[in-house]
Amino acid sequence: MNIVYVEDDPTNILLLERVTSSTGDYLVTFADAESALDSDVIWDADLFLVDIHLPGDMNGLDMTDVLRQNGVNVPVIMITAYDLQDYIERSREVGGDLYLVKPVSVPELVELLNDYRPY
């Protein structure tokens, strides 16, 4: 599965790299929404994992909104440290498929990837 992970925390990136290495998935990471949206690899993604608070002018919710406005229909999972009702509601409004609050354990990540695996 082709996974795009938009996250600025190196520790979280390393964790997901470790998980996807064990599951055989292909992972591409971006530290901000702008660089992700500028990349052609997003059009081949089977799954997006997106942090909400990102450096730059655009947060993860804004990025999800742009993806949906441009016809991207693959699942977008928000993974954030913020367990706030406003963010949860905004995530639904922009087309987020799932909202997870960090920390997410390795078994949870593996289960998540398996749940969204297209085959």
KELO-492635 format. One record per residue (C-alpha): residue number from 1; x, y, z; residue in one letter. Coordinates in pm, 1 decimal, decimal comma. Example, Ala and Ser with C-alpha at 12.3 -4.5 7.8 and 13.67 -1.06 7.14 Angstrom:
BEGIN
+-----+----------+----------+----------+-----+
:   n :       px :       py :       pz : res :
+-----+----------+----------+----------+-----+
:   1 :   1230,0 :   -450,0 :    780,0 :   a :
:   2 :   1367,0 :   -106,0 :    714,0 :   s :
+-----+----------+----------+----------+-----+
***
This chain:
BEGIN
+-----+----------+----------+----------+-----+
:   n :       px :       py :       pz : res :
+-----+----------+----------+----------+-----+
:   1 :      0,0 :      0,0 :      0,0 :   m :
:   2 :    127,6 :    349,2 :    -81,8 :   n :
:   3 :    106,2 :    567,9 :    228,0 :   i :
:   4 :    168,1 :    941,6 :    247,3 :   v :
:   5 :    248,8 :   1061,6 :    598,9 :   y :
:   6 :    253,3 :   1435,6 :    666,1 :   v :
:   7 :    422,7 :   1487,3 :   1001,7 :   e :
:   8 :    691,4 :   1720,9 :   1133,4 :   d :
:   9 :    799,8 :   1518,5 :   1438,0 :   d :
:  10 :   1097,7 :   1292,7 :   1353,4 :   p :
:  11 :   1012,7 :   1048,9 :   1633,3 :   t :
:  12 :    664,9 :    987,9 :   1494,5 :   n :
:  13 :    807,6 :    947,7 :   1145,1 :   i :
:  14 :   1059,1 :    688,6 :   1267,5 :   l :
:  15 :    781,8 :    493,8 :   1436,5 :   l :
:  16 :    573,3 :    477,1 :   1120,3 :   l :
:  17 :    880,2 :    389,9 :    912,5 :   e :
:  18 :    940,4 :     97,7 :   1147,2 :   r :
:  19 :    578,1 :    -14,9 :   1124,3 :   v :
:  20 :    556,3 :     10,2 :    745,0 :   t :
:  21 :    886,9 :   -171,3 :    710,7 :   s :
:  22 :    735,0 :   -465,5 :    896,8 :   s :
:  23 :    405,3 :   -455,1 :    704,8 :   t :
:  24 :    566,9 :   -422,1 :    361,5 :   g :
:  25 :    398,2 :    -92,2 :    283,5 :   d :
:  26 :    559,8 :    193,3 :     92,5 :   y :
:  27 :    585,4 :    516,0 :    295,1 :   l :
:  28 :    656,8 :    868,1 :    174,6 :   v :
:  29 :    685,3 :   1141,3 :    436,9 :   t :
:  30 :    654,0 :   1517,7 :    421,1 :   f :
:  31 :    722,0 :   1765,7 :    700,9 :   a :
:  32 :    458,1 :   2015,2 :    587,4 :   d :
:  33 :    137,4 :   2030,1 :    387,1 :   a :
:  34 :    273,1 :   2254,9 :    114,5 :   e :
:  35 :    552,9 :   2017,7 :     12,6 :   s :
:  36 :    311,5 :   1723,9 :     17,4 :   a :
:  37 :     64,1 :   1902,8 :   -206,8 :   l :
:  38 :    344,5 :   2005,9 :   -443,1 :   d :
:  39 :    451,3 :   1643,1 :   -488,8 :   s :
:  40 :    323,2 :   1412,8 :   -761,2 :   d :
:  41 :    336,3 :   1109,9 :   -528,1 :   v :
:  42 :     16,8 :   1214,4 :   -353,4 :   i :
:  43 :   -184,0 :   1112,1 :   -660,8 :   w :
:  44 :    -68,8 :    749,8 :   -616,7 :   d :
:  45 :   -147,5 :    729,4 :   -245,3 :   a :
:  46 :   -375,2 :    458,7 :   -109,5 :   d :
:  47 :   -385,6 :    621,4 :    234,5 :   l :
:  48 :   -297,4 :    957,4 :    390,1 :   f :
:  49 :   -190,6 :    995,6 :    751,7 :   l :
:  50 :   -190,8 :   1363,9 :    840,3 :   v :
:  51 :    -93,2 :   1553,3 :   1153,1 :   d :
:  52 :   -301,5 :   1864,4 :   1220,7 :   i :
:  53 :    -37,4 :   2103,9 :   1351,4 :   h :
:  54 :    227,4 :   2145,1 :   1084,3 :   l :
:  55 :    483,9 :   2414,6 :   1007,4 :   p :
:  56 :    402,2 :   2654,7 :    726,5 :   g :
:  57 :     87,3 :   2835,1 :    627,6 :   d :
:  58 :   -131,8 :   2526,9 :    597,4 :   m :
:  59 :   -232,3 :   2279,7 :    867,2 :   n :
:  60 :   -342,3 :   1919,6 :    817,3 :   g :
:  61 :   -710,1 :   2013,4 :    808,0 :   l :
:  62 :   -644,5 :   2267,4 :    533,6 :   d :
:  63 :   -447,9 :   2007,2 :    340,2 :   m :
:  64 :   -728,4 :   1752,9 :    369,0 :   t :
:  65 :   -973,4 :   2011,9 :    240,8 :   d :
:  66 :   -749,7 :   2080,9 :    -61,3 :   v :
:  67 :   -717,4 :   1707,8 :   -132,2 :   l :
:  68 :  -1093,6 :   1660,2 :   -128,0 :   r :
:  69 :  -1155,0 :   1970,2 :   -341,5 :   q :
:  70 :   -916,5 :   1821,7 :   -598,8 :   n :
:  71 :  -1098,5 :   1490,2 :   -617,2 :   g :
:  72 :   -876,0 :   1279,2 :   -393,4 :   v :
:  73 :  -1106,1 :   1012,8 :   -250,2 :   n :
:  74 :   -863,7 :    781,2 :    -70,3 :   v :
:  75 :   -886,9 :    766,4 :    308,9 :   p :
:  76 :   -734,6 :   1050,1 :    510,6 :   v :
:  77 :   -659,4 :    969,0 :    873,0 :   i :
:  78 :   -588,0 :   1258,9 :   1105,4 :   m :
:  79 :   -328,3 :   1164,8 :   1368,3 :   i :
:  80 :   -279,4 :   1440,8 :   1620,7 :   t :
:  81 :   -196,4 :   1512,7 :   1982,1 :   a :
:  82 :   -503,2 :   1736,3 :   2009,6 :   y :
:  83 :   -816,8 :   1571,9 :   2143,6 :   d :
:  84 :  -1036,4 :   1875,5 :   2085,4 :   l :
:  85 :  -1398,2 :   1864,9 :   1971,7 :   q :
:  86 :  -1345,0 :   2161,3 :   1734,5 :   d :
:  87 :  -1070,0 :   1972,4 :   1551,2 :   y :
:  88 :  -1275,0 :   1652,2 :   1538,3 :   i :
:  89 :  -1570,2 :   1839,1 :   1388,2 :   e :
:  90 :  -1350,8 :   2026,8 :   1140,9 :   r :
:  91 :  -1188,3 :   1698,4 :   1039,0 :   s :
:  92 :  -1532,0 :   1559,0 :    950,8 :   r :
:  93 :  -1624,3 :   1876,8 :    763,3 :   e :
:  94 :  -1318,1 :   1861,4 :    537,1 :   v :
:  95 :  -1356,3 :   1490,2 :    465,8 :   g :
:  96 :  -1130,8 :   1321,1 :    719,6 :   g :
:  97 :  -1212,5 :    952,4 :    752,4 :   d :
:  98 :  -1078,1 :    888,6 :   1100,4 :   l :
:  99 :   -941,2 :   1097,1 :   1386,7 :   y :
: 100 :   -675,9 :    939,2 :   1609,8 :   l :
: 101 :   -516,2 :   1096,7 :   1913,5 :   v :
: 102 :   -143,6 :   1039,5 :   1975,3 :   k :
: 103 :     24,1 :    846,5 :   2109,5 :   p :
: 104 :    -81,5 :    557,8 :   1887,7 :   v :
: 105 :     76,3 :    222,5 :   1971,3 :   s :
: 106 :    251,2 :     -1,2 :   1719,6 :   v :
: 107 :    -26,5 :   -266,4 :   1736,5 :   p :
: 108 :   -286,0 :      8,8 :   1674,9 :   e :
: 109 :    -91,3 :    135,5 :   1373,2 :   l :
: 110 :    -60,1 :   -213,6 :   1227,0 :   v :
: 111 :   -431,4 :   -272,8 :   1278,2 :   e :
: 112 :   -511,5 :     65,2 :   1119,7 :   l :
: 113 :   -302,6 :    -15,0 :    812,1 :   l :
: 114 :   -464,0 :   -357,2 :    781,7 :   n :
: 115 :   -811,4 :   -203,5 :    810,2 :   d :
: 116 :   -740,5 :     33,1 :    520,2 :   y :
: 117 :   -541,0 :   -207,4 :    306,2 :   r :
: 118 :   -708,8 :   -224,7 :    -36,8 :   p :
: 119 :   -631,4 :   -592,4 :    -89,7 :   y :
+-----+----------+----------+----------+-----+
***
